[in-house]
Every structure is written in structure tokens, then in C-alpha cells.
Amino acid sequence: MELRHLRYFVAVAEALSFTRAAQTLRTAQPSLSQQIRDLEYEIGTPLLYRDKRNVALTPAGKVFLDEARLVLAQAERAKLLARRAGEDIGNTLTIGFVPAAEVKIFPQTLTMLRAEFPATRIVMQSLTTFEQHEALASGAIDFGFLRPPVDDPSIDSMVILRESLVLLMPADHPSCWSSEVSLSAMADTPFLRIASRHAGNLGQVIDDLARREGVTLNAVQEVENVLTLLTLVSLGVGFSIMPDYVAQLSFRNIVTRPLSGPTVRAELMAAWRRDNAKPEVKALVRRLQEMQDHEL
């Protein structure tokens, strides 16, 4: 088993499509399919259900996906540490983030950070909330922007943003003509849930909302990647509920609408190891605390 097998499997598992995964990996689909078959043969059990239309993870595939991600993350950490040791590049600040931070936080923070520490190399890594927990604990990243909860005693954290939840629906959905939409109006529409490893407690916030509204969500798929979620919504597979940063992502055939009723918010957090003494970390915390007074 080689790292490429793990990369290929993770790509297919996240896209739930051999075609899209092959495009992402820039490889031929028959070759990708053969690599996955070789991997399954070596492991001794199927990792994916597939037919002409659908791809889904088997129970073994779900377990293997978590472990494969950890191995790949560790390999990236080893590569980064080796590069740091081999290159005299001075200070490095490695930041993990979920998409909301990229849209709402970075424009207000990274310019300041680069101006204050011009000799520091800032490395950005797009990671799920689950991956950031692992990377912070191991020291692979210095700072994370992620969804709660953060309950590791070795990690400090603070809420930096509370975002309103919005509905994402196909542009031809009947409710798209309303200025705001009740959750009950979507009860008969298939629901696409973002995976908890990506979004932390967002799923629980949505479930609590549905319970208060007396609505049973018809969840048909759990999606690992925000871009995949948007693709599925644009194709009319179902609707979803996400923090309002998604309204700033340009995507065809998708309409976002506020939820009617009391505003429901999702939290975005900043997190860093308590023993990380880098001045860049301290400066970033100060800047976020200044922003917090205006955002919360």
C-alpha cells in the first residue's frame, strides 16, 4: 500500500464519484478505478459500494477513510518538518482553516500579520474541523479556525464570529421566490447534511432548530466537502442549511434565503496550543480580540 492509494481513495470518498475524483487528481478514470480495486484487494474487504450511478462508503470504508486522512496528514507534517529542517527559512506560522475564515476573517487579519512580521512565512492549510483538532494537538499547525467544540485542555480557544444560518436551495425550488423561508416549507425536500468532522457542532445546531420547529429533516446524504455540497444543491439533489458565508461564494443554480423566525447562529472559533510561544500567535490573538468586540 502506497500513499497514492490513500490519496486516490480519499478523493473518491469525498467526491462520491470516480469521474469527479479523476478530474481532481488529473488522472484517467480507469486507472483510478484499478487503484481502488488494488487497495481493496490488499485490505481484503470492499471499501466502496458502486453501481453505474452511485458511489457510497461501506462500513469498512468509513473506518478506513478516517485512518487514511490521519496517515496523509502525518505524511504532510513529516514533509513540512523536513523542509523546515533543510531550509533556513526563518519563522513559519502554519494556519488551518475552514471556508468561513477564508471569506470573513482573513481579509481583516492576514494583511496586518504580514505587515507586522514581514520575515515570517505564513503557510495556509484548508482542513476540516476534525483535522485541525489533530493538527493542533500534534503541532502540525500553529493556529486553527474551526467549528466548536474545542475541549482539549492543551488548546486555548475563543469564539470570534457568530454567523446566521441560511437555507441553500436549487434555483428552481418553489420557496426561492420568498424573501425568507420557514424550515417547515422544506420538510418534503431531501436534506443534505454537512459532515460533523467538517463542521463540528453545526449539525447539532441544525437538529436543535428542527426539533424546536417540529420538523423532521429528510436527510439523504452526509457530505464531507462544502464545494461538493454546493454542487449537489445546484444539481437539484436537495437543500442544505449553512452559515451565511456561503452566500458570498459564487455558484450557479443556487439560491440562499434567510430562515424565518428567530435568528439561529453558528459559531466560528480560533484555537492555538497553550504552550505555543510564537509572537505571531500572540499578535493574531490580539487582533482577533479587537475584532471580536465588533463582531459579537
HELIX and SHEET records of a PDB file:
HELIX    1   1 LEU A    3  ALA A   15  1                                  13    
HELIX    2   2 PHE A   18  LEU A   25  1                                   8    
HELIX    3   3 GLN A   29  ILE A   43  1                                  15    
HELIX    4   4 PRO A   59  GLY A   86  1                                  28    
HELIX    5   5 PRO A   99  LYS A  104  1                                   6    
HELIX    6   6 PHE A  106  GLU A  116  1                                  11    
HELIX    7   7 THR A  129  SER A  138  1                                  10    
HELIX    8   8 PRO A  174  TRP A  177  5                                   4    
HELIX    9   9 LEU A  183  MET A  186  5                                   4    
HELIX   10  10 SER A  196  ALA A  199  1                                   4    
HELIX   11  11 LEU A  202  GLU A  213  1                                  12    
HELIX   12  12 VAL A  226  SER A  234  1                                   9    
HELIX   13  13 ASP A  244  GLN A  248  5                                   5    
HELIX   14  14 PRO A  279  GLU A  295  1                                  17    
SHEET    1   A 2 LEU A  48  ARG A  50  0                                        
SHEET    2   A 2 VAL A  55  LEU A  57 -1                                        
SHEET    1   B 6 ARG A 121  SER A 126  0                                        
SHEET    2   B 6 THR A  92  PHE A  97  1                                        
SHEET    3   B 6 PHE A 143  LEU A 146  1                                        
SHEET    4   B 6 ARG A 265  ARG A 273 -1                                        
SHEET    5   B 6 ILE A 155  PRO A 170 -1                                        
SHEET    6   B 6 SER A 240  PRO A 243 -1                                        
SHEET    1   C 6 ARG A 121  SER A 126  0                                        
SHEET    2   C 6 THR A  92  PHE A  97  1                                        
SHEET    3   C 6 PHE A 143  LEU A 146  1                                        
SHEET    4   C 6 ARG A 265  ARG A 273 -1                                        
SHEET    5   C 6 ILE A 155  PRO A 170 -1                                        
SHEET    6   C 6 ILE A 254  PRO A 258 -1                                        
SHEET    1   D 2 PHE A 191  ILE A 194  0                                        
SHEET    2   D 2 ALA A 219  VAL A 223  1                                        
END                                                                             
